Amino acid sequence: MKTLFVSYRVTDLDRSLGFYTALGYTELGRVEIGDGACLAILKFPEEPAASLELVHRPGAGPVDVGSGFDHLAIQVEALATTRETLAEAGLSPGPLQYPGGPHGPKTSWLTDPDGYRIELVEWPSGHADGITAEDFT
């Protein structure tokens, strides 16, 4: 088994698509699900398949992120460059952070239009993609 994608509701689909395409996602397509609701399926250009689904249900009112969702983590190649690109696109990435110390990953945080938090992560040179069992040995 493997995780296919993350899915969450958005209040304004156009606004959210503007945010996520500025972040680097591309839209694969949409599925109309009735009553004006639809699913927008997104992926990063280098990904083989979808990794994010935005669910827009206009009749359900504004999204309340609440306390059940913490954040989405996205791996980047060069965090400093990514932060500059996002700022040029009108997004507001936070400062560089080093949560694991100077030899650990670099991170930066931003928030989407509905309040979902996004962590951008640059792994140190030589580190495997993502968190693996080796990170806990």
Backbone as CSV, one residue per row, in Angstrom:
resi,resn,N_x,N_y,N_z,CA_x,CA_y,CA_z,C_x,C_y,C_z
1,MET,0.835,-1.182,0.000,0.000,0.000,0.000,0.878,1.243,0.000
2,LYS,0.296,2.366,-0.431,0.986,3.645,-0.349,-0.054,4.756,-0.300
3,THR,0.331,5.875,0.245,-0.542,7.036,0.279,-0.650,7.609,-1.129
4,LEU,-1.858,7.933,-1.562,-2.049,8.479,-2.903,-1.950,10.002,-2.941
5,PHE,-2.706,10.675,-2.076,-2.676,12.133,-2.056,-3.338,12.639,-0.789
6,VAL,-3.155,13.916,-0.519,-3.818,14.608,0.578,-5.002,15.352,-0.024
7,SER,-6.115,15.375,0.679,-7.310,16.058,0.194,-7.856,16.952,1.292
8,TYR,-8.156,18.207,0.939,-8.832,19.060,1.903,-9.688,20.108,1.222
9,ARG,-10.658,20.607,1.991,-11.631,21.570,1.486,-11.022,22.955,1.363
10,VAL,-11.506,23.704,0.365,-11.107,25.095,0.180,-12.364,25.945,0.039
11,THR,-12.290,27.187,0.477,-13.429,28.091,0.418,-13.620,28.671,-0.975
12,ASP,-12.532,29.121,-1.595,-12.569,29.772,-2.910,-11.595,29.031,-3.822
13,LEU,-12.120,28.250,-4.752,-11.270,27.401,-5.580,-10.284,28.212,-6.412
14,ASP,-10.736,29.291,-7.035,-9.820,30.092,-7.860,-8.680,30.671,-7.024
15,ARG,-9.006,31.188,-5.853,-7.979,31.749,-4.967,-6.992,30.663,-4.543
16,SER,-7.501,29.494,-4.188,-6.622,28.399,-3.765,-5.775,27.888,-4.921
17,LEU,-6.365,27.776,-6.113,-5.575,27.349,-7.275,-4.480,28.362,-7.586
18,GLY,-4.763,29.649,-7.442,-3.734,30.669,-7.634,-2.585,30.484,-6.668
19,PHE,-2.909,30.193,-5.406,-1.887,29.969,-4.384,-1.056,28.734,-4.711
20,TYR,-1.714,27.610,-4.966,-0.985,26.355,-5.164,-0.228,26.309,-6.490
21,THR,-0.718,26.983,-7.531,0.073,27.044,-8.761,1.278,27.956,-8.568
22,ALA,1.147,29.026,-7.781,2.314,29.860,-7.454,3.328,29.060,-6.648
23,LEU,2.851,28.120,-5.847,3.726,27.253,-5.066,4.443,26.238,-5.952
24,GLY,3.924,25.999,-7.156,4.589,25.095,-8.094,3.751,23.926,-8.572
25,TYR,2.562,23.746,-8.002,1.680,22.664,-8.441,1.118,22.964,-9.829
26,THR,0.761,21.913,-10.554,0.015,22.047,-11.802,-1.303,21.297,-11.633
27,GLU,-2.324,21.786,-12.298,-3.638,21.150,-12.208,-3.743,20.049,-13.253
28,LEU,-4.021,18.837,-12.795,-4.221,17.709,-13.712,-5.614,17.728,-14.314
29,GLY,-6.597,18.108,-13.513,-7.972,18.116,-13.992,-8.937,18.338,-12.853
30,ARG,-10.219,18.390,-13.216,-11.283,18.602,-12.232,-12.369,17.555,-12.414
31,VAL,-13.023,17.249,-11.311,-14.156,16.330,-11.318,-15.340,17.084,-10.722
32,GLU,-16.388,17.288,-11.512,-17.610,17.927,-11.016,-18.383,16.881,-10.219
33,ILE,-18.777,17.247,-8.991,-19.455,16.271,-8.126,-20.881,16.696,-7.771
34,GLY,-21.416,17.691,-8.479,-22.804,18.097,-8.275,-22.963,19.289,-7.358
35,ASP,-24.064,20.019,-7.527,-24.394,21.200,-6.728,-23.289,22.251,-6.740
36,GLY,-22.565,22.368,-7.856,-21.490,23.357,-7.965,-20.193,22.932,-7.313
37,ALA,-20.184,21.765,-6.708,-18.975,21.282,-6.031,-18.060,20.578,-7.029
38,CYS,-16.766,20.648,-6.764,-15.826,19.940,-7.631,-14.541,19.617,-6.884
39,LEU,-13.796,18.708,-7.470,-12.486,18.311,-6.968,-11.457,18.798,-7.981
40,ALA,-10.431,19.495,-7.524,-9.322,19.893,-8.392,-8.131,19.028,-8.003
41,ILE,-7.567,18.341,-8.966,-6.489,17.386,-8.727,-5.172,18.021,-9.177
42,LEU,-4.191,18.070,-8.261,-2.925,18.753,-8.514,-1.727,17.838,-8.306
43,LYS,-0.602,18.229,-8.919,0.668,17.535,-8.706,1.796,18.506,-9.012
44,PHE,2.980,18.189,-8.528,4.165,18.933,-8.926,4.639,18.386,-10.268
45,PRO,5.261,19.216,-11.114,5.681,18.756,-12.440,6.541,17.493,-12.423
46,GLU,7.398,17.322,-11.421,8.293,16.159,-11.404,7.660,14.918,-10.777
47,GLU,6.438,15.043,-10.263,5.753,13.889,-9.678,5.052,13.083,-10.769
48,PRO,5.021,11.752,-10.619,4.364,10.925,-11.634,2.838,10.949,-11.543
49,ALA,2.296,11.319,-10.393,0.843,11.253,-10.203,0.394,12.352,-9.248
50,ALA,-0.908,12.467,-9.081,-1.497,13.475,-8.202,-0.981,13.340,-6.776
51,SER,-0.829,14.483,-6.097,-0.426,14.459,-4.695,-1.313,15.343,-3.821
52,LEU,-2.199,16.140,-4.449,-3.069,17.040,-3.688,-4.424,17.146,-4.380
53,GLU,-5.485,17.049,-3.583,-6.843,17.219,-4.090,-7.491,18.352,-3.308
54,LEU,-7.973,19.364,-4.020,-8.699,20.463,-3.391,-10.187,20.217,-3.591
55,VAL,-10.926,20.184,-2.502,-12.364,19.916,-2.541,-13.094,21.237,-2.339
56,HIS,-13.868,21.647,-3.343,-14.606,22.907,-3.263,-16.093,22.607,-3.205
57,ARG,-16.706,22.951,-2.076,-18.143,22.749,-1.878,-18.746,24.109,-1.516
58,PRO,-19.131,24.911,-2.516,-19.607,26.263,-2.237,-20.784,26.314,-1.266
59,GLY,-21.653,25.343,-1.301,-22.811,25.334,-0.422,-22.485,25.050,1.035
60,ALA,-21.285,24.590,1.317,-20.904,24.232,2.687,-20.364,25.420,3.480
61,GLY,-20.201,26.578,2.844,-19.707,27.765,3.540,-18.198,27.759,3.673
62,PRO,-17.677,28.772,4.391,-16.225,28.895,4.547,-15.618,27.703,5.284
63,VAL,-14.380,27.411,4.943,-13.648,26.318,5.584,-13.215,26.742,6.983
64,ASP,-13.374,25.843,7.939,-12.840,26.025,9.287,-11.781,24.949,9.463
65,VAL,-10.515,25.350,9.407,-9.423,24.376,9.485,-9.482,23.610,10.795
66,GLY,-9.859,24.254,11.873,-9.986,23.577,13.156,-8.657,23.074,13.685
67,SER,-8.707,22.073,14.546,-7.489,21.573,15.186,-7.120,20.164,14.740
68,GLY,-7.839,19.597,13.779,-7.568,18.226,13.368,-6.489,18.081,12.317
69,PHE,-6.186,19.156,11.604,-5.178,19.111,10.541,-4.004,19.957,10.987
70,ASP,-2.789,19.410,10.919,-1.645,20.209,11.347,-0.977,20.900,10.172
71,HIS,-0.382,20.140,9.245,0.276,20.795,8.113,0.599,19.812,7.000
72,LEU,0.911,20.370,5.844,1.373,19.635,4.678,2.857,19.930,4.540
73,ALA,3.690,18.905,4.385,5.135,19.096,4.207,5.493,18.852,2.746
74,ILE,6.295,19.766,2.184,6.711,19.679,0.788,8.229,19.747,0.724
75,GLN,8.835,18.767,0.078,10.290,18.749,-0.095,10.665,19.658,-1.258
76,VAL,11.714,20.479,-1.066,12.228,21.354,-2.124,13.721,21.098,-2.284
77,GLU,14.252,21.439,-3.452,15.684,21.233,-3.709,16.542,22.311,-3.060
78,ALA,16.149,23.572,-3.222,16.931,24.705,-2.711,15.965,25.676,-2.042
79,LEU,15.903,25.635,-0.715,14.903,26.398,0.017,15.062,27.905,-0.170
80,ALA,16.278,28.414,-0.172,16.475,29.858,-0.344,15.901,30.317,-1.685
81,THR,16.175,29.569,-2.738,15.658,29.903,-4.071,14.142,29.777,-4.100
82,THR,13.611,28.732,-3.487,12.161,28.534,-3.437,11.489,29.693,-2.719
83,ARG,12.055,30.128,-1.602,11.481,31.254,-0.855,11.455,32.516,-1.708
84,GLU,12.533,32.778,-2.442,12.585,33.956,-3.321,11.520,33.868,-4.411
85,THR,11.403,32.704,-5.035,10.421,32.505,-6.106,9.003,32.704,-5.581
86,LEU,8.721,32.169,-4.407,7.387,32.311,-3.828,7.095,33.763,-3.476
87,ALA,8.072,34.468,-2.924,7.886,35.883,-2.589,7.615,36.699,-3.856
88,GLU,8.338,36.399,-4.933,8.112,37.090,-6.213,6.712,36.818,-6.753
89,ALA,6.146,35.659,-6.415,4.792,35.299,-6.855,3.717,35.866,-5.929
90,GLY,4.129,36.615,-4.911,3.176,37.235,-4.003,2.834,36.423,-2.773
91,LEU,3.513,35.296,-2.561,3.288,34.488,-1.360,4.224,34.966,-0.256
92,SER,3.987,34.528,0.968,4.756,35.014,2.118,5.402,33.882,2.906
93,PRO,6.460,33.265,2.365,7.138,32.222,3.143,7.841,32.831,4.348
94,GLY,7.862,32.076,5.439,8.515,32.542,6.653,10.027,32.430,6.558
95,PRO,10.714,32.808,7.631,12.180,32.767,7.634,12.708,31.337,7.608
96,LEU,13.981,31.211,7.217,14.646,29.903,7.273,14.758,29.469,8.721
97,GLN,14.500,28.189,8.964,14.641,27.610,10.296,15.480,26.349,10.179
98,TYR,16.132,25.985,11.264,16.982,24.793,11.318,16.540,23.949,12.515
99,PRO,15.381,23.262,12.414,14.830,22.557,13.570,15.696,21.419,14.093
100,GLY,16.572,20.863,13.251,17.448,19.779,13.680,18.870,20.241,13.922
101,GLY,19.074,21.547,14.036,20.416,22.084,14.202,21.047,22.389,12.852
102,PRO,22.286,22.863,12.853,22.926,23.328,11.616,23.165,22.240,10.571
103,HIS,23.151,20.971,10.967,23.394,19.886,10.013,22.112,19.143,9.635
104,GLY,20.991,19.620,10.139,19.703,18.996,9.845,19.006,19.679,8.681
105,PRO,17.734,19.395,8.506,16.992,20.004,7.402,16.762,21.496,7.634
106,LYS,16.612,22.220,6.528,16.200,23.621,6.572,14.697,23.628,6.310
107,THR,13.970,24.490,7.020,12.530,24.582,6.805,12.088,26.039,6.713
108,SER,10.928,26.226,6.144,10.249,27.520,6.099,8.761,27.212,6.043
109,TRP,7.962,28.073,6.624,6.525,27.834,6.700,5.755,28.929,5.977
110,LEU,4.607,28.570,5.419,3.663,29.541,4.894,2.260,28.994,5.094
111,THR,1.277,29.843,4.868,-0.116,29.478,5.101,-0.930,29.759,3.848
112,ASP,-1.798,28.822,3.478,-2.614,29.014,2.274,-3.809,29.916,2.589
113,PRO,-4.609,30.285,1.583,-5.713,31.219,1.808,-6.762,30.756,2.817
114,ASP,-6.892,29.457,3.056,-7.861,28.962,4.033,-7.259,28.724,5.411
115,GLY,-5.964,28.955,5.560,-5.323,28.780,6.857,-4.564,27.483,7.028
116,TYR,-4.478,26.654,5.983,-3.692,25.424,6.074,-2.210,25.788,6.089
117,ARG,-1.476,25.211,7.033,-0.043,25.485,7.144,0.738,24.536,6.242
118,ILE,1.797,25.084,5.632,2.642,24.313,4.720,4.085,24.463,5.162
119,GLU,4.746,23.326,5.339,6.166,23.311,5.703,6.972,22.968,4.455
120,LEU,7.906,23.838,4.098,8.838,23.572,3.004,10.105,23.019,3.628
121,VAL,10.626,21.921,3.094,11.777,21.239,3.692,12.864,21.021,2.647
122,GLU,14.091,21.423,2.982,15.271,21.084,2.177,16.134,20.160,3.022
123,TRP,16.323,18.925,2.555,17.148,17.967,3.287,18.624,18.286,3.077
124,PRO,19.473,17.945,4.043,20.917,18.127,3.859,21.423,17.276,2.694
125,SER,22.504,17.689,2.103,23.113,16.941,1.004,23.365,15.501,1.436
126,GLY,22.991,14.546,0.594,23.201,13.130,0.888,22.058,12.466,1.630
127,HIS,21.086,13.241,2.116,19.943,12.674,2.839,18.956,12.082,1.839
128,ALA,18.371,10.955,2.193,17.343,10.341,1.343,16.136,11.268,1.237
129,ASP,15.348,11.114,0.183,14.106,11.869,0.066,13.170,11.460,1.192
130,GLY,12.608,12.427,1.872,11.638,12.153,2.920,12.264,11.639,4.204
131,ILE,11.401,11.339,5.153,11.829,10.790,6.439,11.855,9.277,6.301
132,THR,12.968,8.672,6.671,13.117,7.217,6.576,13.486,6.655,7.942
133,ALA,13.548,5.334,8.042,13.922,4.680,9.301,15.310,5.115,9.760
134,GLU,16.195,5.452,8.816,17.553,5.881,9.181,17.554,7.157,10.008
135,ASP,16.516,7.965,9.887,16.434,9.195,10.673,16.222,8.913,12.158
136,PHE,15.871,7.682,12.506,15.574,7.345,13.894,16.587,6.387,14.503
137,THR,17.675,6.109,13.787,18.686,5.195,14.328,19.815,5.954,14.976
